[in-house]
Each structure stands twice: as C-alpha cells, then as structure tokens.
Amino acid sequence: MSEQITHITSAEQESPELVLAEHVHAGFPSPAADNTERIDITHELIRHPETTFYARIEGNSMEDAGIFNGDLVVIDRSLQASDGDYVAAYIDGEFTIKEFRSDPSHECAWLIPHNGKYHPIRVDESNSFLVWGVITHTIHKVKGEK
C-alpha cells in the first residue's frame, strides 16, 4: 500500500492559545510589524472536533503533494470525499493516504499516489473499501530536532 497511518489521535482535546505574528514575510522583515493576536491552533485546524483525528504518516507515496514521512495529518470523518481530495482510505485491510478520484464510466474509483515510484490503485466492487476521512491539513517540521 506504500503509505500507512501509524497512530491516530482524537482532536477533541484542548490546545493552548499561541501568539500569531501578523504578516510574517518570507523576505526582509519589517520592524514596524509589532501587532500580534492570540490564536487557538485547534480552532484554526479543526471544524468538527467530534469527528476529527490526527494521524502520523509512515511512507513516501505522497511526498510530491507535500505529505512526508513522519508528518501529522488532520482527518475529518464528517466530510464527504470529492474528486481530488486527499483521503485516508481503508482498502483490503490496510489504511492508506492517497488522492481520491471517482471514475463512474469504468464503475470504479482510483487512489492516486503523488510519487512516481508508485502506481494508482484501482478500487471496485471486488475490494473491501472505505473512505475513512478527508485530509484537511498537513503538519510537518521544517527543522529537525537536535
């Protein structure tokens, strides 16, 4: 399957408020930008706490979509998957993260990896298949721990 979810955690827990630095530029910083506000990161990432989960990714089949080995993904089970959504799918006894594509003309769906080393997975009535949830956010580190 190439991509696995190694751990799933409920998103219904409280989170601390963080300070949001307004208008952080990727270029030269502005010394005049001193206004800040507080944000609740859970409120920013989670719309449906009772049906939202975090999962840690293991694998590299979605790296060209910006989902990397070790990333956390936010999965909302209340959302209906649409063409092009990234989903957590359960297929033939395994979880996987892929892009979902419906193919009504061939009476199937496709789970599309975003890494040229992997092939799309055709899903039809012969598979045990469930879209477990829709990926709404990806969280990954940009600097490793020492």
N, CA, C and O atoms as a GROMACS GRO file, in nm:
protein
  584
    1MET      N    1   0.082  -0.119   0.000
    1MET     CA    2   0.000   0.000   0.000
    1MET      C    3   0.087   0.126   0.000
    1MET      O    4   0.042   0.230  -0.048
    2SER      N    5   0.208   0.119   0.051
    2SER     CA    6   0.309   0.223   0.045
    2SER      C    7   0.295   0.335   0.148
    2SER      O    8   0.398   0.390   0.189
    3GLU      N    9   0.179   0.371   0.190
    3GLU     CA   10   0.160   0.479   0.287
    3GLU      C   11   0.075   0.424   0.399
    3GLU      O   12  -0.031   0.368   0.373
    4GLN      N   13   0.119   0.438   0.522
    4GLN     CA   14   0.042   0.386   0.632
    4GLN      C   15   0.024   0.492   0.738
    4GLN      O   16   0.106   0.584   0.751
    5ILE      N   17  -0.082   0.479   0.813
    5ILE     CA   18  -0.105   0.564   0.928
    5ILE      C   19  -0.053   0.486   1.048
    5ILE      O   20  -0.097   0.374   1.074
    6THR      N   21   0.040   0.546   1.122
    6THR     CA   22   0.099   0.472   1.233
    6THR      C   23   0.030   0.498   1.366
    6THR      O   24   0.040   0.416   1.457
    7HIS      N   25  -0.040   0.609   1.377
    7HIS     CA   26  -0.106   0.640   1.505
    7HIS      C   27  -0.218   0.739   1.480
    7HIS      O   28  -0.201   0.836   1.405
    8ILE      N   29  -0.333   0.715   1.541
    8ILE     CA   30  -0.447   0.804   1.525
    8ILE      C   31  -0.486   0.857   1.663
    8ILE      O   32  -0.498   0.780   1.758
    9THR      N   33  -0.506   0.988   1.673
    9THR     CA   34  -0.541   1.054   1.798
    9THR      C   35  -0.662   1.144   1.775
    9THR      O   36  -0.671   1.211   1.672
   10SER      N   37  -0.755   1.145   1.869
   10SER     CA   38  -0.872   1.231   1.861
   10SER      C   39  -0.831   1.377   1.871
   10SER      O   40  -0.733   1.410   1.939
   11ALA      N   41  -0.904   1.465   1.806
   11ALA     CA   42  -0.875   1.608   1.808
   11ALA      C   43  -0.962   1.683   1.908
   11ALA      O   44  -0.964   1.806   1.908
   12GLU      N   45  -1.034   1.612   1.994
   12GLU     CA   46  -1.126   1.677   2.087
   12GLU      C   47  -1.057   1.735   2.210
   12GLU      O   48  -1.127   1.782   2.300
   13GLN      N   49  -0.927   1.733   2.217
   13GLN     CA   50  -0.855   1.784   2.333
   13GLN      C   51  -0.836   1.934   2.323
   13GLN      O   52  -0.834   1.991   2.213
   14GLU      N   53  -0.822   1.999   2.440
   14GLU     CA   54  -0.796   2.142   2.445
   14GLU      C   55  -0.653   2.170   2.397
   14GLU      O   56  -0.564   2.086   2.414
   15SER      N   57  -0.633   2.284   2.336
   15SER     CA   58  -0.497   2.323   2.296
   15SER      C   59  -0.470   2.463   2.348
   15SER      O   60  -0.562   2.543   2.365
   16PRO      N   61  -0.344   2.493   2.372
   16PRO     CA   62  -0.312   2.628   2.421
   16PRO      C   63  -0.326   2.730   2.309
   16PRO      O   64  -0.315   2.698   2.191
   17GLU      N   65  -0.352   2.854   2.349
   17GLU     CA   66  -0.352   2.962   2.252
   17GLU      C   67  -0.209   3.000   2.223
   17GLU      O   68  -0.126   3.004   2.313
   18LEU      N   69  -0.181   3.028   2.098
   18LEU     CA   70  -0.047   3.068   2.054
   18LEU      C   71  -0.051   3.211   2.007
   18LEU      O   72  -0.155   3.260   1.963
   19VAL      N   73   0.062   3.279   2.016
   19VAL     CA   74   0.070   3.416   1.966
   19VAL      C   75   0.090   3.410   1.815
   19VAL      O   76   0.178   3.339   1.767
   20LEU      N   77   0.010   3.484   1.742
   20LEU     CA   78   0.018   3.491   1.596
   20LEU      C   79   0.087   3.621   1.559
   20LEU      O   80   0.035   3.729   1.586
   21ALA      N   81   0.202   3.611   1.496
   21ALA     CA   82   0.272   3.730   1.447
   21ALA      C   83   0.207   3.767   1.315
   21ALA      O   84   0.206   3.688   1.221
   22GLU      N   85   0.156   3.887   1.308
   22GLU     CA   86   0.081   3.931   1.191
   22GLU      C   87   0.173   3.956   1.072
   22GLU      O   88   0.277   4.020   1.087
   23HIS      N   89   0.136   3.907   0.957
   23HIS     CA   90   0.205   3.933   0.831
   23HIS      C   91   0.355   3.900   0.837
   23HIS      O   92   0.438   3.990   0.824
   24VAL      N   93   0.388   3.775   0.857
   24VAL     CA   94   0.529   3.734   0.854
   24VAL      C   95   0.567   3.715   0.708
   24VAL      O   96   0.507   3.634   0.637
   25HIS      N   97   0.666   3.790   0.664
   25HIS     CA   98   0.710   3.786   0.525
   25HIS      C   99   0.827   3.690   0.510
   25HIS      O  100   0.905   3.672   0.603
   26ALA      N  101   0.838   3.630   0.396
   26ALA     CA  102   0.949   3.540   0.370
   26ALA      C  103   1.072   3.618   0.322
   26ALA      O  104   1.179   3.560   0.305
   27GLY      N  105   1.057   3.747   0.300
   27GLY     CA  106   1.168   3.832   0.258
   27GLY      C  107   1.224   3.909   0.377
   27GLY      O  108   1.237   3.855   0.487
   28PHE      N  109   1.258   4.035   0.354
   28PHE     CA  110   1.316   4.120   0.458
   28PHE      C  111   1.209   4.155   0.563
   28PHE      O  112   1.102   4.202   0.526
   29PRO      N  113   1.236   4.132   0.693
   29PRO     CA  114   1.135   4.160   0.795
   29PRO      C  115   1.111   4.310   0.814
   29PRO      O  116   1.203   4.390   0.802
   30SER      N  117   0.988   4.345   0.844
   30SER     CA  118   0.950   4.484   0.868
   30SER      C  119   0.958   4.513   1.017
   30SER      O  120   0.890   4.446   1.095
   31PRO      N  121   1.039   4.611   1.061
   31PRO     CA  122   1.047   4.644   1.203
   31PRO      C  123   0.919   4.706   1.257
   31PRO      O  124   0.899   4.708   1.378
   32ALA      N  125   0.832   4.755   1.171
   32ALA     CA  126   0.708   4.818   1.216
   32ALA      C  127   0.601   4.716   1.252
   32ALA      O  128   0.503   4.751   1.319
   33ALA      N  129   0.617   4.590   1.211
   33ALA     CA  130   0.515   4.488   1.237
   33ALA      C  131   0.529   4.435   1.378
   33ALA      O  132   0.599   4.337   1.403
   34ASP      N  133   0.462   4.501   1.471
   34ASP     CA  134   0.472   4.462   1.612
   34ASP      C  135   0.336   4.424   1.668
   34ASP      O  136   0.324   4.395   1.787
   35ASN      N  137   0.232   4.423   1.584
   35ASN     CA  138   0.099   4.386   1.630
   35ASN      C  139   0.086   4.235   1.630
   35ASN      O  140   0.122   4.169   1.533
   36THR      N  141   0.033   4.180   1.740
   36THR     CA  142   0.013   4.036   1.748
   36THR      C  143  -0.127   4.008   1.801
   36THR      O  144  -0.188   4.092   1.866
   37GLU      N  145  -0.177   3.891   1.772
   37GLU     CA  146  -0.304   3.844   1.827
   37GLU      C  147  -0.284   3.700   1.872
   37GLU      O  148  -0.185   3.636   1.835
   38ARG      N  149  -0.376   3.648   1.952
   38ARG     CA  150  -0.366   3.512   2.001
   38ARG      C  151  -0.461   3.426   1.918
   38ARG      O  152  -0.572   3.466   1.885
   39ILE      N  153  -0.414   3.307   1.884
   39ILE     CA  154  -0.499   3.212   1.811
   39ILE      C  155  -0.504   3.080   1.886
   39ILE      O  156  -0.412   3.046   1.961
   40ASP      N  157  -0.610   3.008   1.866
   40ASP     CA  158  -0.624   2.873   1.917
   40ASP      C  159  -0.599   2.781   1.798
   40ASP      O  160  -0.681   2.775   1.706
   41ILE      N  161  -0.488   2.712   1.800
   41ILE     CA  162  -0.448   2.630   1.683
   41ILE      C  163  -0.553   2.522   1.652
   41ILE      O  164  -0.575   2.489   1.536
   42THR      N  165  -0.617   2.469   1.755
   42THR     CA  166  -0.721   2.369   1.732
   42THR      C  167  -0.838   2.432   1.656
   42THR      O  168  -0.891   2.372   1.563
   43HIS      N  169  -0.876   2.552   1.694
   43HIS     CA  170  -0.986   2.621   1.625
   43HIS      C  171  -0.950   2.649   1.479
   43HIS      O  172  -1.036   2.644   1.391
   44GLU      N  173  -0.823   2.679   1.453
   44GLU     CA  174  -0.778   2.706   1.316
   44GLU      C  175  -0.780   2.580   1.228
   44GLU      O  176  -0.811   2.588   1.110
   45LEU      N  177  -0.747   2.465   1.287
   45LEU     CA  178  -0.733   2.342   1.210
   45LEU      C  179  -0.855   2.251   1.212
   45LEU      O  180  -0.874   2.170   1.121
   46ILE      N  181  -0.939   2.263   1.314
   46ILE     CA  182  -1.046   2.166   1.337
   46ILE      C  183  -1.182   2.235   1.328
   46ILE      O  184  -1.210   2.328   1.403
   47ARG      N  185  -1.266   2.188   1.238
   47ARG     CA  186  -1.402   2.241   1.227
   47ARG      C  187  -1.503   2.150   1.296
   47ARG      O  188  -1.606   2.197   1.344
   48HIS      N  189  -1.474   2.022   1.302
   48HIS     CA  190  -1.566   1.924   1.361
   48HIS      C  191  -1.488   1.836   1.461
   48HIS      O  192  -1.448   1.725   1.427
   49PRO      N  193  -1.467   1.886   1.584
   49PRO     CA  194  -1.381   1.815   1.680
   49PRO      C  195  -1.425   1.671   1.709
   49PRO      O  196  -1.341   1.584   1.730
   50GLU      N  197  -1.555   1.646   1.711
   50GLU     CA  198  -1.603   1.512   1.744
   50GLU      C  199  -1.575   1.409   1.635
   50GLU      O  200  -1.580   1.289   1.661
   51THR      N  201  -1.545   1.454   1.514
   51THR     CA  202  -1.519   1.360   1.404
   51THR      C  203  -1.382   1.382   1.340
   51THR      O  204  -1.358   1.336   1.228
   52THR      N  205  -1.294   1.453   1.409
   52THR     CA  206  -1.164   1.485   1.354
   52THR      C  207  -1.054   1.416   1.432
   52THR      O  208  -1.059   1.408   1.555
   53PHE      N  209  -0.955   1.366   1.359
   53PHE     CA  210  -0.845   1.291   1.419
   53PHE      C  211  -0.713   1.337   1.359
   53PHE      O  212  -0.708   1.389   1.248
   54TYR      N  213  -0.606   1.316   1.434
   54TYR     CA  214  -0.470   1.336   1.385
   54TYR      C  215  -0.412   1.198   1.357
   54TYR      O  216  -0.442   1.102   1.428
   55ALA      N  217  -0.329   1.187   1.254
   55ALA     CA  218  -0.260   1.061   1.226
   55ALA      C  219  -0.118   1.093   1.182
   55ALA      O  220  -0.093   1.194   1.116
   56ARG      N  221  -0.025   1.006   1.217
   56ARG     CA  222   0.115   1.021   1.175
   56ARG      C  223   0.138   0.935   1.052
   56ARG      O  224   0.098   0.818   1.047
   57ILE      N  225   0.202   0.993   0.952
   57ILE     CA  226   0.226   0.926   0.824
   57ILE      C  227   0.356   0.846   0.829
   57ILE      O  228   0.456   0.890   0.884
   58GLU      N  229   0.350   0.729   0.769
   58GLU     CA  230   0.468   0.646   0.751
   58GLU      C  231   0.473   0.607   0.604
   58GLU      O  232   0.387   0.532   0.557
   59GLY      N  233   0.572   0.655   0.532
   59GLY     CA  234   0.584   0.624   0.390
   59GLY      C  235   0.604   0.751   0.308
   59GLY      O  236   0.597   0.862   0.360
   60ASN      N  237   0.629   0.733   0.178
   60ASN     CA  238   0.662   0.847   0.093
   60ASN      C  239   0.580   0.855  -0.036
   60ASN      O  240   0.620   0.926  -0.129
   61SER      N  241   0.469   0.786  -0.043
   61SER     CA  242   0.393   0.785  -0.168
   61SER      C  243   0.321   0.916  -0.197
   61SER      O  244   0.267   0.934  -0.306
   62MET      N  245   0.319   1.009  -0.100
   62MET     CA  246   0.250   1.137  -0.122
   62MET      C  247   0.345   1.256  -0.112
   62MET      O  248   0.301   1.369  -0.097
   63GLU      N  249   0.475   1.230  -0.120
   63GLU     CA  250   0.572   1.338  -0.099
   63GLU      C  251   0.563   1.448  -0.204
   63GLU      O  252   0.592   1.564  -0.173
   64ASP      N  253   0.526   1.417  -0.326
   64ASP     CA  254   0.512   1.522  -0.429
   64ASP      C  255   0.390   1.610  -0.405
   64ASP      O  256   0.375   1.714  -0.470
   65ALA      N  257   0.303   1.570  -0.312
   65ALA     CA  258   0.189   1.652  -0.273
   65ALA      C  259   0.219   1.727  -0.142
   65ALA      O  260   0.132   1.795  -0.088
   66GLY      N  261   0.342   1.714  -0.093
   66GLY     CA  262   0.379   1.783   0.029
   66GLY      C  263   0.344   1.710   0.156
   66GLY      O  264   0.345   1.770   0.264
   67ILE      N  265   0.311   1.582   0.147
   67ILE     CA  266   0.283   1.498   0.264
   67ILE      C  267   0.398   1.401   0.278
   67ILE      O  268   0.418   1.313   0.194
   68PHE      N  269   0.476   1.418   0.386
   68PHE     CA  270   0.603   1.346   0.401
   68PHE      C  271   0.599   1.244   0.515
   68PHE      O  272   0.515   1.251   0.604
   69ASN      N  273   0.691   1.149   0.508
   69ASN     CA  274   0.710   1.051   0.614
   69ASN      C  275   0.727   1.124   0.748
   69ASN      O  276   0.810   1.215   0.759
   70GLY      N  277   0.650   1.087   0.848
   70GLY     CA  278   0.658   1.148   0.979
   70GLY      C  279   0.564   1.265   1.000
   70GLY      O  280   0.549   1.311   1.113
   71ASP      N  281   0.500   1.316   0.895
   71ASP     CA  282   0.406   1.427   0.908
   71ASP      C  283   0.283   1.384   0.988
   71ASP      O  284   0.250   1.266   0.999
   72LEU      N  285   0.218   1.485   1.045
   72LEU     CA  286   0.085   1.464   1.103
   72LEU      C  287  -0.016   1.515   1.001
   72LEU      O  288   0.005   1.618   0.937
   73VAL      N  289  -0.124   1.441   0.987
   73VAL     CA  290  -0.234   1.489   0.903
   73VAL      C  291  -0.357   1.503   0.990
   73VAL      O  292  -0.375   1.429   1.088
   74VAL      N  293  -0.442   1.598   0.955
   74VAL     CA  294  -0.570   1.618   1.022
   74VAL      C  295  -0.675   1.555   0.931
   74VAL      O  296  -0.687   1.591   0.814
   75ILE      N  297  -0.751   1.462   0.987
   75ILE     CA  298  -0.850   1.386   0.910
   75ILE      C  299  -0.989   1.417   0.964
   75ILE      O  300  -1.015   1.397   1.083
   76ASP      N  301  -1.078   1.466   0.879
   76ASP     CA  302  -1.215   1.495   0.919
   76ASP      C  303  -1.306   1.388   0.861
   76ASP      O  304  -1.322   1.377   0.739
   77ARG      N  305  -1.364   1.308   0.949
   77ARG     CA  306  -1.451   1.198   0.906
   77ARG      C  307  -1.591   1.244   0.868
   77ARG      O  308  -1.667   1.167   0.809
   78SER      N  309  -1.627   1.368   0.899
   78SER     CA  310  -1.762   1.415   0.866
   78SER      C  311  -1.773   1.466   0.723
   78SER      O  312  -1.883   1.489   0.674
   79LEU      N  313  -1.660   1.483   0.656
   79LEU     CA  314  -1.662   1.537   0.520
   79LEU      C  315  -1.679   1.426   0.417
   79LEU      O  316  -1.625   1.316   0.432
   80GLN      N  317  -1.754   1.456   0.314
   80GLN     CA  318  -1.772   1.365   0.201
   80GLN      C  319  -1.657   1.386   0.103
   80GLN      O  320  -1.629   1.500   0.065
   81ALA      N  321  -1.590   1.280   0.062
   81ALA     CA  322  -1.478   1.293  -0.031
   81ALA      C  323  -1.527   1.333  -0.169
   81ALA      O  324  -1.627   1.280  -0.219
   82SER      N  325  -1.456   1.426  -0.230
   82SER     CA  326  -1.482   1.471  -0.367
   82SER      C  327  -1.359   1.441  -0.451
   82SER      O  328  -1.250   1.420  -0.398
   83ASP      N  329  -1.377   1.439  -0.583
   83ASP     CA  330  -1.263   1.419  -0.671
   83ASP      C  331  -1.152   1.517  -0.638
   83ASP      O  332  -1.175   1.637  -0.625
   84GLY      N  333  -1.031   1.465  -0.624
   84GLY     CA  334  -0.916   1.550  -0.598
   84GLY      C  335  -0.883   1.566  -0.451
   84GLY      O  336  -0.776   1.618  -0.417
   85ASP      N  337  -0.973   1.524  -0.362
   85ASP     CA  338  -0.943   1.531  -0.219
   85ASP      C  339  -0.838   1.428  -0.182
   85ASP      O  340  -0.831   1.321  -0.242
   86TYR      N  341  -0.756   1.462  -0.084
   86TYR     CA  342  -0.666   1.364  -0.025
   86TYR      C  343  -0.745   1.297   0.087
   86TYR      O  344  -0.807   1.364   0.169
   87VAL      N  345  -0.741   1.165   0.089
   87VAL     CA  346  -0.823   1.090   0.184
   87VAL      C  347  -0.740   0.988   0.261
   87VAL      O  348  -0.635   0.944   0.216
   88ALA      N  349  -0.792   0.953   0.377
   88ALA     CA  350  -0.746   0.836   0.450
   88ALA      C  351  -0.845   0.726   0.410
   88ALA      O  352  -0.963   0.734   0.442
   89ALA      N  353  -0.796   0.626   0.340
   89ALA     CA  354  -0.883   0.520   0.290
   89ALA      C  355  -0.844   0.387   0.353
   89ALA      O  356  -0.727   0.362   0.384
   90TYR      N  357  -0.944   0.304   0.372
   90TYR     CA  358  -0.923   0.169   0.422
   90TYR      C  359  -0.955   0.076   0.305
   90TYR      O  360  -1.069   0.068   0.261
   91ILE      N  361  -0.852   0.007   0.257
   91ILE     CA  362  -0.872  -0.082   0.142
   91ILE      C  363  -0.808  -0.217   0.169
   91ILE      O  364  -0.689  -0.227   0.198
   92ASP      N  365  -0.890  -0.320   0.158
   92ASP     CA  366  -0.846  -0.459   0.175
   92ASP      C  367  -0.760  -0.479   0.300
   92ASP      O  368  -0.656  -0.545   0.296
   93GLY      N  369  -0.805  -0.422   0.410
   93GLY     CA  370  -0.740  -0.445   0.539
   93GLY      C  371  -0.629  -0.349   0.576
   93GLY      O  372  -0.566  -0.368   0.680
   94GLU      N  373  -0.602  -0.248   0.494
   94GLU     CA  374  -0.495  -0.153   0.524
   94GLU      C  375  -0.543  -0.009   0.506
   94GLU      O  376  -0.627   0.020   0.421
   95PHE      N  377  -0.486   0.080   0.589
   95PHE     CA  378  -0.509   0.223   0.572
   95PHE      C  379  -0.404   0.278   0.476
   95PHE      O  380  -0.290   0.232   0.474
   96THR      N  381  -0.444   0.378   0.398
   96THR     CA  382  -0.352   0.447   0.310
   96THR      C  383  -0.399   0.591   0.291
   96THR      O  384  -0.517   0.621   0.306
   97ILE      N  385  -0.306   0.678   0.258
   97ILE     CA  386  -0.337   0.818   0.227
   97ILE      C  387  -0.310   0.836   0.077
   97ILE      O  388  -0.199   0.812   0.030
   98LYS      N  389  -0.412   0.879   0.004
   98LYS     CA  390  -0.398   0.900  -0.140
   98LYS      C  391  -0.496   1.008  -0.185
   98LYS      O  392  -0.584   1.049  -0.110
   99GLU      N  393  -0.479   1.053  -0.309
   99GLU     CA  394  -0.577   1.139  -0.373
   99GLU      C  395  -0.691   1.051  -0.423
   99GLU      O  396  -0.667   0.946  -0.482
  100PHE      N  397  -0.814   1.094  -0.399
  100PHE     CA  398  -0.932   1.018  -0.439
  100PHE      C  399  -0.983   1.068  -0.574
  100PHE      O  400  -0.998   1.188  -0.595
  101ARG      N  401  -1.008   0.975  -0.665
  101ARG     CA  402  -1.067   1.007  -0.796
  101ARG      C  403  -1.178   0.907  -0.826
  101ARG      O  404  -1.158   0.786  -0.820
  102SER      N  405  -1.295   0.960  -0.857
  102SER     CA  406  -1.408   0.877  -0.896
  102SER      C  407  -1.403   0.855  -1.047
  102SER      O  408  -1.367   0.945  -1.122
  103ASP      N  409  -1.440   0.735  -1.092
  103ASP     CA  410  -1.438   0.702  -1.234
  103ASP      C  411  -1.568   0.629  -1.269
  103ASP      O  412  -1.568   0.508  -1.289
  104PRO      N  413  -1.680   0.703  -1.275
  104PRO     CA  414  -1.810   0.639  -1.299
  104PRO      C  415  -1.817   0.564  -1.432
  104PRO      O  416  -1.889   0.465  -1.443
  105SER      N  417  -1.745   0.610  -1.533
  105SER     CA  418  -1.752   0.543  -1.664
  105SER      C  419  -1.696   0.402  -1.658
  105SER      O  420  -1.735   0.316  -1.738
  106HIS      N  421  -1.604   0.377  -1.566
  106HIS     CA  422  -1.548   0.243  -1.550
  106HIS      C  423  -1.598   0.174  -1.423
  106HIS      O  424  -1.547   0.069  -1.385
  107GLU      N  425  -1.697   0.236  -1.357
  107GLU     CA  426  -1.756   0.183  -1.235
  107GLU      C  427  -1.650   0.151  -1.130
  107GLU      O  428  -1.648   0.042  -1.072
  108CYS      N  429  -1.560   0.248  -1.108
  108CYS     CA  430  -1.455   0.229  -1.010
  108CYS      C  431  -1.412   0.364  -0.956
  108CYS      O  432  -1.463   0.468  -0.996
  109ALA      N  433  -1.318   0.360  -0.866
  109ALA     CA  434  -1.252   0.480  -0.816
  109ALA      C  435  -1.103   0.454  -0.822
  109ALA      O  436  -1.060   0.340  -0.838
  110TRP      N  437  -1.025   0.558  -0.807
  110TRP     CA  438  -0.880   0.545  -0.808
  110TRP      C  439  -0.823   0.613  -0.686
  110TRP      O  440  -0.870   0.719  -0.645
  111LEU      N  441  -0.722   0.552  -0.628
  111LEU     CA  442  -0.642   0.614  -0.522
  111LEU      C  443  -0.508   0.647  -0.585
  111LEU      O  444  -0.432   0.558  -0.622
  112ILE      N  445  -0.479   0.775  -0.595
  112ILE     CA  446  -0.365   0.822  -0.672
  112ILE      C  447  -0.250   0.862  -0.578
  112ILE      O  448  -0.267   0.951  -0.494
  113PRO      N  449  -0.135   0.798  -0.592
  113PRO     CA  450  -0.018   0.842  -0.515
  113PRO      C  451   0.044   0.965  -0.580
  113PRO      O  452   0.017   0.994  -0.697
  114HIS      N  453   0.124   1.037  -0.506
  114HIS     CA  454   0.196   1.152  -0.560
  114HIS      C  455   0.345   1.130  -0.541
  114HIS      O  456   0.414   1.204  -0.471
  115ASN      N  457   0.391   1.026  -0.606
  115ASN     CA  458   0.532   0.988  -0.611
  115ASN      C  459   0.543   0.892  -0.730
  115ASN      O  460   0.474   0.790  -0.733
  116GLY      N  461   0.628   0.923  -0.825
  116GLY     CA  462   0.641   0.844  -0.948
  116GLY      C  463   0.682   0.699  -0.926
  116GLY      O  464   0.673   0.619  -1.019
  117LYS      N  465   0.726   0.665  -0.806
  117LYS     CA  466   0.766   0.526  -0.776
  117LYS      C  467   0.646   0.435  -0.750
  117LYS      O  468   0.662   0.314  -0.740
  118TYR      N  469   0.528   0.494  -0.737
  118TYR     CA  470   0.408   0.416  -0.703
  118TYR      C  471   0.303   0.429  -0.811
  118TYR      O  472   0.296   0.530  -0.882
  119HIS      N  473   0.220   0.326  -0.821
  119HIS     CA  474   0.114   0.322  -0.922
  119HIS      C  475  -0.021   0.352  -0.858
  119HIS      O  476  -0.042   0.322  -0.740
  120PRO      N  477  -0.114   0.410  -0.936
  120PRO     CA  478  -0.250   0.428  -0.885
  120PRO      C  479  -0.314   0.294  -0.849
  120PRO      O  480  -0.281   0.190  -0.907
  121ILE      N  481  -0.403   0.298  -0.753
  121ILE     CA  482  -0.474   0.178  -0.707
  121ILE      C  483  -0.617   0.187  -0.756
  121ILE      O  484  -0.690   0.281  -0.722
  122ARG      N  485  -0.658   0.089  -0.835
  122ARG     CA  486  -0.796   0.084  -0.885
  122ARG      C  487  -0.883   0.021  -0.776
  122ARG      O  488  -0.847  -0.081  -0.717
  123VAL      N  489  -0.996   0.084  -0.749
  123VAL     CA  490  -1.088   0.035  -0.646
  123VAL      C  491  -1.222   0.006  -0.712
  123VAL      O  492  -1.281   0.094  -0.775
  124ASP      N  493  -1.271  -0.118  -0.696
  124ASP     CA  494  -1.402  -0.152  -0.749
  124ASP      C  495  -1.474  -0.242  -0.649
  124ASP      O  496  -1.431  -0.256  -0.535
  125GLU      N  497  -1.583  -0.302  -0.693
  125GLU     CA  498  -1.665  -0.383  -0.601
  125GLU      C  499  -1.593  -0.505  -0.546
  125GLU      O  500  -1.640  -0.565  -0.449
  126SER      N  501  -1.483  -0.544  -0.605
  126SER     CA  502  -1.409  -0.660  -0.555
  126SER      C  503  -1.323  -0.626  -0.432
  126SER      O  504  -1.274  -0.715  -0.363
  127ASN      N  505  -1.307  -0.496  -0.404
  127ASN     CA  506  -1.227  -0.453  -0.290
  127ASN      C  507  -1.315  -0.427  -0.168
  127ASN      O  508  -1.430  -0.387  -0.181
  128SER      N  509  -1.259  -0.450  -0.051
  128SER     CA  510  -1.318  -0.402   0.073
  128SER      C  511  -1.265  -0.260   0.090
  128SER      O  512  -1.147  -0.241   0.118
  129PHE      N  513  -1.353  -0.161   0.073
  129PHE     CA  514  -1.306  -0.022   0.061
  129PHE      C  515  -1.395   0.074   0.138
  129PHE      O  516  -1.517   0.061   0.140
  130LEU      N  517  -1.330   0.172   0.203
  130LEU     CA  518  -1.400   0.276   0.275
  130LEU      C  519  -1.314   0.402   0.276
  130LEU      O  520  -1.196   0.396   0.310
  131VAL      N  521  -1.373   0.515   0.239
  131VAL     CA  522  -1.304   0.642   0.261
  131VAL      C  523  -1.328   0.674   0.408
  131VAL      O  524  -1.439   0.707   0.448
  132TRP      N  525  -1.222   0.663   0.489
  132TRP     CA  526  -1.233   0.679   0.634
  132TRP      C  527  -1.247   0.825   0.672
  132TRP      O  528  -1.314   0.857   0.770
  133GLY      N  529  -1.185   0.914   0.594
  133GLY     CA  530  -1.195   1.057   0.621
  133GLY      C  531  -1.119   1.137   0.517
  133GLY      O  532  -1.044   1.082   0.437
  134VAL      N  533  -1.141   1.268   0.520
  134VAL     CA  534  -1.077   1.360   0.425
  134VAL      C  535  -0.964   1.434   0.499
  134VAL      O  536  -0.983   1.483   0.610
  135ILE      N  537  -0.848   1.440   0.435
  135ILE     CA  538  -0.734   1.512   0.491
  135ILE      C  539  -0.761   1.661   0.472
  135ILE      O  540  -0.782   1.707   0.360
  136THR      N  541  -0.758   1.736   0.582
  136THR     CA  542  -0.783   1.880   0.573
  136THR      C  543  -0.656   1.962   0.592
  136THR      O  544  -0.646   2.073   0.540
  137HIS      N  545  -0.558   1.909   0.665
  137HIS     CA  546  -0.433   1.981   0.688
  137HIS      C  547  -0.319   1.881   0.704
  137HIS      O  548  -0.339   1.766   0.744
  138THR      N  549  -0.200   1.927   0.673
  138THR     CA  550  -0.078   1.852   0.698
  138THR      C  551   0.012   1.937   0.786
  138THR      O  552   0.025   2.057   0.765
  139ILE      N  553   0.073   1.874   0.883
  139ILE     CA  554   0.165   1.944   0.974
  139ILE      C  555   0.299   1.872   0.964
  139ILE      O  556   0.308   1.753   0.991
  140HIS      N  557   0.404   1.946   0.925
  140HIS     CA  558   0.535   1.883   0.923
  140HIS      C  559   0.642   1.980   0.971
  140HIS      O  560   0.630   2.102   0.960
  141LYS      N  561   0.746   1.921   1.023
  141LYS     CA  562   0.858   2.001   1.073
  141LYS      C  563   0.940   2.054   0.957
  141LYS      O  564   0.953   1.990   0.853
  142VAL      N  565   0.994   2.172   0.975
  142VAL     CA  566   1.086   2.225   0.876
  142VAL      C  567   1.228   2.227   0.931
  142VAL      O  568   1.323   2.251   0.856
  143LYS      N  569   1.244   2.201   1.061
  143LYS     CA  570   1.375   2.190   1.120
  143LYS      C  571   1.375   2.068   1.212
  143LYS      O  572   1.287   2.054   1.297
  144GLY      N  573   1.474   1.981   1.195
  144GLY     CA  574   1.484   1.864   1.277
  144GLY      C  575   1.528   1.895   1.420
  144GLY      O  576   1.586   2.000   1.446
  145GLU      N  577   1.499   1.803   1.510
  145GLU     CA  578   1.543   1.818   1.649
  145GLU      C  579   1.686   1.775   1.662
  145GLU      O  580   1.732   1.687   1.589
  146LYS      N  581   1.758   1.836   1.755
  146LYS     CA  582   1.899   1.801   1.776
  146LYS      C  583   1.914   1.700   1.886
  146LYS      O  584   2.025   1.659   1.918
   0.00000   0.00000   0.00000
